Amino acid sequence: MKARSCCLAAKMTDADCEKITPVLLKSRTGEFDLESILFLKLRGLGIHDLGCIGECMNLEKLDLSGNNVTNLAPLASLRLLSVLCLSANRISNLEPLRNCEGLQNLNLAGNIISSIENLHCLQPLRKLENIRFKDNTYNYTNPVCRNAAYRNIVLEMFPNIKVLDGERVVGRGSELYQLCKDIDDTIKAGLYKNGQLVEHSDCKPWVEDNYWEIKRSNNAIIEEAYKQFNDVLHECRLLNNRATHVISQTERSMSLKKQPKQYAI
């Protein structure tokens, strides 16, 4: 009977979690002491009240995406927080995040942040390097992103930002990314005229036919090296398949262990 009560309590905890409570946190992490929790994922649980989340003083990574959060006040005490995902909520006021001085990665895509003024409170966060207000993959955005000068203003407000909305703006790879983006925009602009696709009948291939085909050499040494390379490549593929199979079996066995036991009364 006691086991059945525990099972029912666990189910109720997962279903009825509109507010974050110590019971919910302990059941999700297995930690008895809230200050021992370093990583926490509470994605898509229907949470609207952050409750006692502020008591997790040593929390470093927090995922609250896909909930109904509006008030971020309980997060103000999380000074060690470095990664925070708040995508797909109903957030408009970011003021409490001003105190999260360790924040480096912040995802706010899919909320209701309406103006640039709402972002000023994030300027004291000197460690902030990656920030996201829109995510084209999931079609998440914020009203502030409709501002024509949004991108330039944000980059000016946050000079230490390296990645904005998933696009690297400084550092290794940023120049290549911008170059590819410019080329892509130029090609798209040249393909269309007055909204219609323009066909160019006089276009010719850049290279001759069979240019990209691998030409085998008559040199025996090169041929042997080529054969050995293919053999090694084949072995790597076999090892990869075996590793994938073992990982799949392990994940399946772990998921079975996590399933609650059924007790007949």
Disulfide bonds with the S-S distance in Angstrom:
none
